[in-house]
Amino acid sequence: MTPALDLLKKVRAEHRIHSYEHDPKAASYGLEAAEKLGLDPAQVFKTLLASSEKGELLVAVVPVVGSLDLKALAHAAGVKKVEMADPAAAQRSTGYLLGGISPLGQKKRLRTFIDVTAQPFATIFVSAGRRGLEVELSAAVLAEHTQAQFAEIGRV
């Protein structure tokens, strides 16, 4: 179990766990998950951390088929500028290793933004807190348990 799955179990949120054999040579953790689990990559989301000009860490959940629009994230967060967070700071703050950072069950609660493309799907997939482990849940459940806002933060 991971902190993400512990949280979902504790709050009795509807979810399903999917695991696969992670290949350390995989170029993209998210695309690897989509491929190995036979999923539509547009339905699989990666968790990225960005840092504002004030040093605030922000969580961005975007489709693995696209990228994070830093300007759009800054706008959604009401800050002037953001850049990708230092990987060591991301790992320290969340308690997860890169490639397995879940938006759920992080050590520190960070402001979280989910790309609006998650909303039309009945369920989406995000990291469950370990490489090779995904959790399937509705975008609304994810938003509820991360206190996230939906925003147009992704780029295809």
VOBA-1610 file (N, C-alpha, C; in pm, whole numbers, padded with zeros to 5 digits, always signed):
BEGIN
Met+00083-00120+00000Met+00000+00000+00000Met+00087+00126+00000Thr+00029+00231-00051Thr+00098+00361-00055Thr+00011+00462+00019Pro+00066+00578+00055Pro-00017+00681+00119Pro-00140+00719+00034Ala-00126+00718-00098Ala-00239+00751-00187Ala-00351+00649-00170Leu-00315+00522-00173Leu-00417+00417-00161Leu-00474+00411-00020Asp-00390+00436+00079Asp-00437+00441+00218Asp-00544+00549+00234Leu-00519+00666+00173Leu-00614+00777+00181Leu-00748+00738+00118Leu-00743+00681-00003Leu-00866+00644-00073Leu-00945+00540+00005Lys-00873+00446+00065Lys-00938+00342+00145Lys-01003+00404+00269Lys-00930+00493+00336Lys-00978+00556+00458Lys-01107+00635+00435Val-01112+00709+00324Val-01230+00792+00295Val-01337+00714+00216Arg-01308+00587+00190Arg-01400+00498+00118Arg-01437+00553-00020Ala-01339+00610-00087Ala-01361+00663-00222Ala-01360+00548-00322Glu-01447+00558-00419Glu-01453+00454-00521Glu-01329+00463-00610His-01258+00351-00620His-01136+00347-00702His-01101+00202-00734Arg-01014+00186-00835Arg-00962+00054-00869Arg-00811+00067-00887Ile-00740-00034-00843Ile-00593-00035-00850Ile-00551-00120-00970His-00455-00070-01045His-00400-00143-01160His-00248-00144-01146Ser-00189-00261-01164Ser-00043-00267-01156Ser+00014-00333-01281Tyr+00138-00301-01307Tyr+00210-00358-01421Tyr+00357-00364-01386Glu+00430-00441-01463Glu+00575-00454-01441Glu+00644-00333-01502His+00697-00245-01415His+00765-00124-01462His+00900-00158-01523Asp+00928-00099-01638Asp+01057-00115-01705Asp+01142+00009-01675Pro+01253-00007-01600Pro+01336+00109-01566Pro+01389+00185-01689Lys+01388+00123-01806Lys+01438+00188-01927Lys+01328+00267-02000Ala+01206+00263-01950Ala+01093+00332-02016Ala+01121+00482-02024Ala+01096+00539-02141Ala+01122+00682-02162Ala+01020+00770-02090Ser+00897+00722-02081Ser+00790+00800-02018Ser+00710+00708-01926Tyr+00707+00741-01798Tyr+00633+00658-01702Tyr+00485+00651-01737Gly+00426+00764-01771Gly+00284+00769-01801Gly+00246+00694-01927Leu+00324+00712-02034Leu+00296+00641-02158Leu+00318+00492-02140Glu+00416+00456-02056Glu+00440+00315-02027Glu+00317+00256-01958Ala+00260+00328-01863Ala+00140+00282-01792Ala+00025+00260-01891Ala+00004+00358-01980Ala-00104+00346-02078Ala-00085+00224-02167Glu+00038+00207-02213Glu+00068+00095-02303Glu+00051-00039-02233Lys+00113-00053-02116Lys+00111-00183-02046Lys-00027-00219-01992Leu-00110-00119-01964Leu-00244-00147-01913Leu-00350-00143-02024Gly-00305-00115-02148Gly-00395-00112-02262Gly-00499+00000-02254Leu-00454+00118-02212Leu-00545+00231-02190Leu-00529+00337-02298Asp-00633+00418-02312Asp-00627+00536-02398Asp-00533+00635-02327Pro-00420+00673-02390Pro-00326+00764-02322Pro-00390+00898-02281Ala-00497+00938-02346Ala-00564+01064-02309Ala-00633+01053-02174Gln-00652+00930-02128Gln-00721+00904-02001Gln-00622+00883-01886Val-00493+00880-01919Val-00388+00859-01818Val-00322+00995-01791Phe-00312+01030-01664Phe-00263+01162-01625Phe-00136+01152-01543Lys-00045+01245-01568Lys+00080+01251-01492Lys+00071+01363-01390Thr+00145+01346-01283Thr+00148+01445-01175Thr+00282+01517-01182Leu+00276+01647-01205Leu+00397+01729-01216Leu+00396+01834-01106Leu+00514+01874-01063Leu+00524+01981-00965Leu+00595+02100-01025Ala+00540+02216-00999Ala+00599+02341-01046Ala+00620+02431-00926Ser+00707+02528-00943Ser+00739+02620-00835Ser+00710+02763-00881Ser+00640+02838-00797Ser+00609+02977-00833Ser+00729+03066-00802Glu+00719+03193-00845Glu+00829+03288-00820Glu+00850+03308-00669Lys+00748+03275-00590Lys+00759+03290-00444Lys+00808+03162-00377Gly+00834+03060-00459Gly+00883+02932-00405Gly+00773+02837-00363Glu+00646+02873-00392Glu+00534+02783-00359Glu+00532+02668-00459Leu+00524+02545-00407Leu+00512+02429-00495Leu+00365+02409-00530Leu+00339+02381-00657Leu+00205+02358-00709Leu+00202+02222-00776Val+00091+02152-00763Val+00073+02022-00827Val-00013+02041-00951Ala+00033+01986-01063Ala-00040+01992-01189Ala-00064+01850-01238Val-00189+01818-01267Val-00226+01686-01317Val-00270+01704-01462Val-00189+01652-01555Val-00214+01673-01698Val-00204+01539-01772Pro-00267+01529-01890Pro-00261+01404-01967Pro-00116+01369-02006Val-00087+01239-02005Val+00049+01196-02041Val+00080+01223-02188Val-00024+01240-02271Val-00001+01266-02413Val+00034+01411-02442Gly+00027+01496-02342Gly+00058+01637-02363Gly+00164+01685-02268Ser+00166+01816-02249Ser+00262+01876-02157Ser+00191+01982-02073Leu+00261+02030-01974Leu+00208+02133-01887Leu+00236+02270-01946Asp+00132+02352-01954Asp+00147+02490-02000Asp+00177+02574-01875Leu+00303+02612-01858Leu+00345+02683-01736Leu+00274+02818-01720Lys+00254+02888-01830Lys+00184+03018-01823Lys+00040+02998-01777Ala-00025+02895-01829Ala-00164+02868-01791Ala-00173+02828-01644Leu-00075+02751-01596Leu-00074+02713-01455Leu-00055+02836-01367Ala+00037+02925-01405Ala+00060+03048-01329Ala-00069+03129-01322His-00137+03140-01436His-00263+03215-01440His-00367+03151-01347Ala-00381+03019-01356Ala-00479+02947-01273Ala-00448+02963-01124Ala-00319+02966-01091Ala-00275+02976-00950Ala-00271+03121-00901Gly-00288+03216-00994Gly-00285+03357-00954Gly-00146+03406-00916Val-00045+03350-00983Val+00093+03394-00959Val+00150+03446-01090Lys+00265+03516-01079Lys+00323+03576-01199Lys+00389+03472-01290Lys+00462+03379-01230Lys+00544+03289-01311Lys+00564+03158-01237Val+00570+03047-01312Val+00606+02918-01254Val+00709+02850-01343Glu+00786+02766-01282Glu+00881+02682-01357Glu+00873+02542-01298Met+00923+02445-01369Met+00920+02309-01317Met+01000+02306-01186Ala+00947+02234-01089Ala+01010+02227-00957Ala+01137+02142-00963Asp+01228+02172-00873Asp+01348+02091-00857Asp+01304+01950-00819Pro+01354+01845-00889Pro+01310+01709-00859Pro+01329+01669-00712Ala+01439+01710-00651Ala+01463+01676-00511Ala+01358+01742-00421Ala+01322+01866-00451Ala+01219+01936-00373Ala+01084+01869-00391Ala+01055+01824-00512Ala+00928+01755-00540Ala+00920+01627-00459Gln+01027+01552-00458Gln+01029+01426-00384Gln+01018+01449-00234Arg+01091+01549-00184Arg+01087+01581-00040Arg+00946+01622+00004Ser+00885+01709-00074Ser+00755+01764-00038Ser+00643+01661-00046Thr+00648+01574-00147Thr+00539+01478-00167Thr+00561+01348-00092Gly+00686+01310-00070Gly+00715+01181-00009Gly+00719+01068-00111Tyr+00709+01102-00239Tyr+00711+01003-00346Tyr+00835+01020-00433Leu+00875+00911-00499Leu+00985+00916-00595Leu+00934+00963-00730Leu+01021+01030-00807Leu+00984+01072-00944Leu+00938+00950-01022Gly+00837+00970-01104Gly+00781+00859-01181Gly+00673+00786-01103Gly+00661+00818-00975Gly+00559+00755-00892Gly+00490+00857-00804Ile+00503+00985-00839Ile+00438+01089-00758Ile+00288+01087-00784Ser+00214+01066-00677Ser+00068+01066-00686Ser+00016+01202-00639Pro-00094+01247-00697Pro-00152+01372-00645Pro-00220+01349-00509Leu-00240+01224-00474Leu-00309+01187-00350Leu-00209+01147-00241Gly-00242+01178-00115Gly-00164+01130-00003Gly-00023+01186+00008Gln-00004+01308-00040Gln+00128+01370-00031Gln+00157+01412+00113Lys+00285+01420+00147Lys+00325+01458+00283Lys+00272+01596+00320Lys+00286+01691+00227Lys+00236+01828+00249Lys+00122+01851+00152Arg+00016+01915+00198Arg-00093+01946+00106Arg-00053+02069+00024Leu-00048+02050-00105Leu-00010+02157-00197Leu-00132+02193-00282Arg-00135+02318-00327Arg-00244+02357-00418Arg-00233+02271-00543Thr-00346+02216-00584Thr-00348+02120-00694Thr-00443+02167-00803Phe-00400+02147-00928Phe-00477+02185-01045Phe-00483+02066-01140Ile-00605+02033-01184Ile-00626+01921-01275Ile-00670+01978-01409Asp-00609+01930-01517Asp-00647+01978-01649Asp-00793+01942-01677Val-00865+02036-01740Val-01008+02019-01767Val-01038+01898-01856Thr-00940+01849-01930Thr-00965+01734-02018Thr-00995+01608-01938Ala-00974+01609-01808Ala-01005+01493-01723Ala-01156+01480-01701Gln-01227+01592-01706Gln-01368+01593-01667Gln-01463+01509-01754Pro-01445+01503-01886Pro-01540+01425-01966Pro-01531+01272-01944Phe-01419+01223-01895Phe-01403+01078-01876Phe-01479+01031-01753Ala-01536+00910-01762Ala-01603+00850-01646Ala-01498+00827-01536Thr-01380+00778-01578Thr-01268+00760-01485Thr-01139+00799-01554Ile-01041+00836-01473Ile-00906+00864-01522Ile-00809+00780-01441Phe-00685+00777-01486Phe-00580+00701-01418Phe-00470+00796-01376Val-00426+00785-01251Val-00313+00863-01200Val-00222+00768-01123Ser-00102+00811-01098Ser-00010+00728-01021Ser-00066+00701-00883Ala-00051+00578-00839Ala-00097+00540-00705Ala+00015+00555-00602Gly+00129+00613-00645Gly+00236+00640-00551Gly+00359+00553-00567Arg+00361+00474-00672Arg+00479+00391-00698Arg+00484+00363-00847Arg+00602+00354-00902Arg+00616+00320-01043Arg+00555+00180-01063Gly+00473+00168-01167Gly+00408+00040-01194Gly+00275+00023-01122Leu+00226+00130-01060Leu+00100+00122-00986Leu+00015+00245-01020Glu-00104+00220-01076Glu-00196+00327-01115Glu-00327+00309-01039Val-00394+00419-01014Val-00526+00413-00953Val-00626+00476-01050Glu-00738+00407-01067Glu-00846+00453-01154Glu-00956+00510-01066Leu-00997+00633-01095Leu-01103+00698-01017Leu-01163+00811-01100Ser-01273+00865-01056Ser-01332+00975-01132Ser-01252+01103-01103Ala-01254+01193-01199Ala-01184+01321-01182Ala-01243+01398-01064Ala-01375+01383-01043Ala-01440+01452-00932Ala-01391+01400-00797Val-01371+01269-00787Val-01319+01210-00663Val-01176+01257-00639Leu-01096+01260-00746Leu-00959+01309-00734Leu-00959+01454-00686Ala-01042+01537-00747Ala-01048+01678-00710Ala-01092+01694-00564Glu-01190+01615-00524Glu-01241+01625-00387Glu-01133+01593-00284His-01054+01490-00309His-00958+01444-00209His-00819+01509-00222Thr-00806+01601-00318Thr-00683+01680-00328Thr-00717+01829-00314Gln-00843+01859-00299Gln-00895+01996-00295Gln-00847+02073-00419Ala-00855+02005-00534Ala-00803+02062-00659Ala-00906+02148-00730Gln-00853+02234-00817Gln-00934+02314-00908Gln-00911+02258-01048Phe-01015+02260-01130Phe-00998+02226-01270Phe-00960+02353-01345Ala-00863+02340-01436Ala-00817+02455-01514Ala-00759+02405-01647Glu-00754+02494-01744Glu-00693+02459-01874Glu-00543+02479-01861Ile-00474+02374-01816Ile-00330+02383-01790Ile-00247+02292-01879Gly-00313+02209-01961Gly-00241+02115-02047Gly-00225+02168-02187Arg-00128+02113-02256Arg-00102+02144-02396Arg-00082+02013-02470Val-00144+01999-02585Val-00128+01872-02660Val-00026+01891-02769
//
